[in-house]
C-alpha cells in the first residue's frame, strides 16, 4: 500500500513513473552524465540517481565503478487475527513482531539473516571482514544455488544488449522455512498466547548491505551528475523519506537536510576523499 501511495504523490508533483522498463546503463559526454539508456530507449538528462537496491553493485560494475555490497536473505511471515496478545511492537534477541491493522501480526526471527556465499562474497571479502567478525552471531552463512546463478550472470554488457535486469525483473527469493519455524517457536516460548496462531503467508527479500551497514547517499565524484542512494541495510523503508529529502538536496544543490558526510560514496570506494 505504501509504495503506490508514494508513487501517486510523486506523480501529482510532476514525476513520471515507468514500470517494466529496465535501465541498462548511463551515457556520458566529456566525462559527465548525458543520459540513461533503458530497454525502451535513451532518456537525455544531466543528473541520474541510482536507487537500485540489491542491483546497485552489478549496475555500477558495468560502468567500471566499484560498489562493495552484498545481499542477505530476510524472511518474514504474517498471521491471521489473534486476540489476547501484546499490542506494541517488540524486537527481542531471537524474534520480533508487529501487530497489523487486520488484527494479525507480522513476525520474523531476529539476528538470523542468511548470507549466501556468492562470487561477490570473495570480491568484497576484505571490505566485509571486519563486520563479519563483529556480527558473526547475527548472520548464518550458507552455500546454495545462488552462487552458480550469480557466477553465470553477465557482469558486463553493451547498452544496446539485453541486461541482467531484464532477464530477472524482480528479486523474489523463497523464504527460509527453518528460520521462520525457529522464530515461531521462540515467540511462543516467550508469549504462549501466540501458540496455535494461523500462519497466512510467508515471504522473503534480499537486503542490500554495505560493509558498515550505513547507506550511500552521495554523488560519485568520478562521474559528475551521477548519484547513488543504496545500501540501506534493511532500514530503507523506515528512513526512506529522509533519505529522499537528502538526495533531492544534493541533486538540486540545496542546503542538505542533514550532514551528508557519513553517507558519502568515498568512504567505501577506492576514490580519494575530497579536500577543502
Phi, psi and omega in degrees: 000324185290317184298312176299325180295318178295317179298318179296320178295321178296320179295321178295334179272002176109000180283154173252130180250120180243120181258161179053044179218103185282141170273125183270331182169185180241153173254149179232157175223122185056038176084353182248160180302134175230351178175166175241130181267123179245172179292347179253005179133183183259136176253117180283132180195166180248355178218139181223136173249120176266108176241062190268007179055228185291350177272353191299315183298318180294316179300313180295323181300325178293341178264359183081018180255129180273122178228098182291113185206140175231169180244136172237148183268121174250129182247141184220157174218162176230152182250169168283177181302139179228143176246157178077019181246163184299145177276315183290153173288152181213148175225109179262190181289332184225020171195163176208148177211155176215129180286142180260165180294336180276004180092351175270187182229147166263127189229142177216163173266118181280153176056039180217035177288145184263125175254103181276136180290125179224171179306322179296338177300327179274322179299323185249021183303316181297325180292319188266349185304315179301319179291322179298317179295319184286325187245028183305323184285350184261352181233162179233117182280132179223155172239124182212199186290342182295335177300310181291324179300315181281332176298322182273356181280131179301140177257345175226142178206153176284151183287348175260012179246162178295131182265165176301334183287341176272332179282327178234093186292319186227132173278105186229073185286163175284139176290158177272110180296322182294319180294316181291322177298319179295318178297321178297316179296318180297318180295315180295328177293327180274326182228089183304339180297340179279346181299136181085006180295150180267119177275117184269324186204147173230142178208174182212166177210154176265115183269128178276125183237148173256165182301329180253009178062020176247134183290162169264121174227091198194157166284156173257107189303328184288342179230093179305133181095354181255126182234151178234135171229095187200174179075038185284353169056039176092359183244011186297321181294319183290319184258008182306312180301316179292321179296319178296321178297314180297316180296320177299321178298317182293320182291319184274348181083013178285165176297124185300143178303318177223171178297117183279355186305315182296344185253012185292146181296323188297339184292336180249355184260180176264002179284145180292148176293144176287147177244151182287000000 
